[in-house]
Amino acid sequence: MPRILTVAAAQLGPLQLSDSREVAVQRMLRLFERAKQRGAELLVFPELALTTFFPRHYREHLDEADQWFETEMPSPVTKPLFDAAKASGVGFTLGYAEMALEEDETFCLRKRRFNTQILVNGQGEIVLKYRKIHLPGHAEFDSNRKAQHLEKRYFEVGNLGFPVVRAAMGNLSGINMGMMICNDRRWPEAWRVLGLQGVELVMLGYNTPSANTTGIGFEAPHLRVQHSHLSIQAGAYQNATFAVACAKAGTEDGFEMIGHSIIVNPQGEILAQATTWDDEVIIADCNLDQVQLGRSTVFDFDKHRQPWAYARITDQVGAVEPHVWSRGKPYSPGLTRDADKQKA
Ligand code: CDV
């Protein structure tokens, strides 16, 4: 029997600043019902799905942003989503702003804020939590920008790594599932860390503006979609995994977002794509056996990976200047691999 899971991306159209969480949850429940009727067993919602993408709004004091954060999950407002999962047996992921009373690295117990996504199973239980690691944007108001992107102000860097969990979903007794959030999809390191845990299905929500509003250089709007798809398709292919990427789309608080949610197979092919900027369900049957081809051939990690040659990836953060070649002096960095072996 092939291992087939029917997955859906439940793209949300815009949520305005004035929209309440109740409105967001009602819309999500309608998408839930539509996806269920079409046979979905697992539904992926966007990043920060309960509110507008509030990092575009500056607040001088962090506490003024508390209104956008969840202090419990489920809460009375979000419980209907968990109830819907329990009643239907359909799982879901949910992106939201999390406020946790938690010790930091100095053992100081304090209010901590994260950009979070959870995976809930068909019994309404939280199976996995992920906190966004690659936070784009800036921490202070930037008068050069056409739109603020204050993720670095409102969130701490996620402290849970990139975990993968094996759990039952739909009719399958075990699927290796992992998550990332929005900007993470542009970082091959994130995909590889999931790949190294045998991930079979990566789920991610995103809020990507159609315009590059940094005020630095020019990025054509159509390339914003291309770069998003390119990253997801490459990540799925290079790690032989399925991926579901779900957007919040359309014009939110006057700023347009790209939408174009997709479901991708381990060959990097797009199986389904959203075509509106509205609430929209896209769906695909994912035959998880298809992950085997990549991982037993070109991406057989055991056979082909050479971690000694990738040391810079974890030893270094920014790029360093390369060696400058001078005529008559061919450049060779030395026998890095052999030196490494001697140390071992
Ligand atoms: N929410 C995001 O992480 N958005 C970024 C934007 C700022 C480029 C993204 O990578 O889509």
Residues whose N, C-alpha, C, O or C-beta is under 5 A from the ligand:
A	BS01	CDV	P136 C182 N183 N207 T208
